[in-house]
Amino acid sequence: MSVPITNTVYVLNGPNLNLLGMREPEIYGADTLDDIAAMLEDRARELGLEIEMRQSNHEGHLVDWLHEAQAEGAKAVLLNAAAYTHTSIALLDAIKAIRTPVIEVHLSDPSTREPFRHHSYVGLAAAKTVQGLGARSYLVALEAVAEL
């Protein structure tokens, strides 16, 4: 049974992103996750979209929410898996298991950072990656969803 596609975009954020604004601002910027959510909600309204913003430090929550996005007919998922980007085969499998498009989002550019950050399991299955633009990475990803 097919679920109708809605105008909802899930924005899923992984470990330590709850500390944005305080955590290494020289890398991640001064914006908090609440600042990013407000910015996204404003732009989503302009684009005729709705945001479902979530954050968890637990990998299984992110997997469950990817499944939920498909079950609820989400238009797409913006996923900042944070450190799980580089370690989580479970997230890779979850993205491959759903039909909902997933856009990988990063505030920094992992390819310019430590070597262990150069490989992205999420990127192996994501429809697109937006990185290195700070909080604007989320806006660019959202605008890409609007074009789907």
PLY file of the C-alpha trace (Angstrom):
ply
format ascii 1.0
element vertex 148
property float x
property float y
property float z
element edge 147
property int vertex1
property int vertex2
end_header
0.00 0.00 0.00
1.40 3.36 -1.05
1.22 6.35 1.30
0.48 9.73 -0.32
3.45 12.10 -0.35
3.01 15.10 1.94
4.79 18.46 2.06
6.57 17.47 5.27
10.35 17.39 5.33
11.96 15.52 8.22
15.14 17.20 9.44
17.06 14.64 11.48
20.12 15.58 13.49
22.55 13.20 15.11
24.86 13.17 18.12
26.17 16.32 19.75
24.20 18.64 17.47
22.15 19.62 20.52
25.32 21.48 21.58
25.53 23.68 18.47
26.40 27.25 19.32
28.58 26.12 22.22
30.51 23.24 20.65
33.56 24.21 18.60
32.01 27.35 17.06
35.14 27.81 14.92
34.09 24.63 13.07
30.30 24.54 13.40
29.41 28.23 13.77
27.49 30.14 16.42
23.96 29.11 15.37
22.12 26.78 17.73
19.90 23.97 16.51
16.91 26.12 17.52
18.26 28.95 15.35
18.55 26.56 12.41
15.03 25.22 13.05
13.58 28.76 13.02
15.44 29.61 9.82
14.23 26.39 8.17
10.63 26.87 9.26
10.58 30.39 7.80
12.01 29.22 4.47
9.79 26.12 4.41
6.68 28.30 4.72
7.84 30.33 1.73
8.33 27.10 -0.23
5.00 25.55 0.81
6.70 22.91 2.95
6.50 21.88 6.61
9.43 20.92 8.83
9.56 18.05 11.33
12.84 18.79 13.18
14.39 16.20 15.51
17.70 15.50 17.22
19.01 12.44 18.99
22.32 11.22 20.32
21.13 7.65 19.69
21.64 5.89 16.37
18.52 3.75 16.68
16.29 6.83 16.98
17.64 8.10 13.67
16.96 4.72 12.03
13.40 4.66 13.44
12.76 8.22 12.23
13.97 7.37 8.71
11.45 4.51 8.65
8.77 6.82 10.05
9.46 9.43 7.37
8.53 6.92 4.70
5.54 5.56 6.64
4.19 9.11 7.06
4.72 10.05 3.41
7.42 12.66 3.97
8.53 14.47 0.84
12.18 14.05 1.87
14.61 13.82 4.78
17.48 16.18 5.52
19.92 14.11 7.56
22.87 15.49 9.48
24.05 12.22 10.97
27.06 13.97 12.53
29.68 11.41 13.63
27.39 8.53 12.60
28.03 9.66 9.01
31.41 7.95 9.18
30.49 4.86 11.19
26.89 3.80 10.71
26.11 0.98 8.36
22.71 0.88 10.11
21.92 4.36 8.76
23.19 3.38 5.31
20.88 0.35 5.33
17.92 2.41 6.59
18.37 4.96 3.79
18.60 2.16 1.22
15.48 0.52 2.69
13.20 3.53 2.17
11.98 5.26 -0.97
11.92 8.72 0.64
14.80 10.80 -0.74
17.49 11.61 1.83
19.79 14.61 1.51
22.96 14.44 3.59
23.73 17.74 5.35
26.91 18.92 7.08
27.74 22.30 8.57
31.45 21.82 7.94
33.13 20.13 4.98
34.22 16.69 6.24
36.60 16.25 3.29
38.78 19.08 4.66
38.93 17.68 8.18
40.51 14.63 9.84
41.04 11.65 7.51
38.51 9.48 9.37
35.80 11.98 8.37
36.49 11.62 4.64
34.31 8.53 4.23
30.54 8.85 4.45
28.32 5.80 4.76
25.30 8.12 4.57
26.60 9.59 1.32
26.68 6.15 -0.30
22.88 6.11 -0.34
21.87 9.78 -0.08
20.32 11.44 -3.13
22.54 14.51 -2.61
25.06 15.97 -0.16
25.25 19.60 0.95
28.23 20.49 3.13
30.57 23.22 4.22
28.12 26.14 4.19
27.48 26.35 7.93
23.81 26.67 8.85
23.12 27.61 5.22
23.78 23.95 4.28
20.33 23.16 5.66
18.69 25.92 3.56
20.39 24.79 0.36
19.23 21.22 1.07
15.68 22.40 1.75
15.62 24.36 -1.50
16.74 21.20 -3.31
13.77 19.36 -1.77
11.41 22.05 -3.06
12.57 21.24 -6.58
11.73 17.52 -6.26
0 1
1 2
2 3
3 4
4 5
5 6
6 7
7 8
8 9
9 10
10 11
11 12
12 13
13 14
14 15
15 16
16 17
17 18
18 19
19 20
20 21
21 22
22 23
23 24
24 25
25 26
26 27
27 28
28 29
29 30
30 31
31 32
32 33
33 34
34 35
35 36
36 37
37 38
38 39
39 40
40 41
41 42
42 43
43 44
44 45
45 46
46 47
47 48
48 49
49 50
50 51
51 52
52 53
53 54
54 55
55 56
56 57
57 58
58 59
59 60
60 61
61 62
62 63
63 64
64 65
65 66
66 67
67 68
68 69
69 70
70 71
71 72
72 73
73 74
74 75
75 76
76 77
77 78
78 79
79 80
80 81
81 82
82 83
83 84
84 85
85 86
86 87
87 88
88 89
89 90
90 91
91 92
92 93
93 94
94 95
95 96
96 97
97 98
98 99
99 100
100 101
101 102
102 103
103 104
104 105
105 106
106 107
107 108
108 109
109 110
110 111
111 112
112 113
113 114
114 115
115 116
116 117
117 118
118 119
119 120
120 121
121 122
122 123
123 124
124 125
125 126
126 127
127 128
128 129
129 130
130 131
131 132
132 133
133 134
134 135
135 136
136 137
137 138
138 139
139 140
140 141
141 142
142 143
143 144
144 145
145 146
146 147
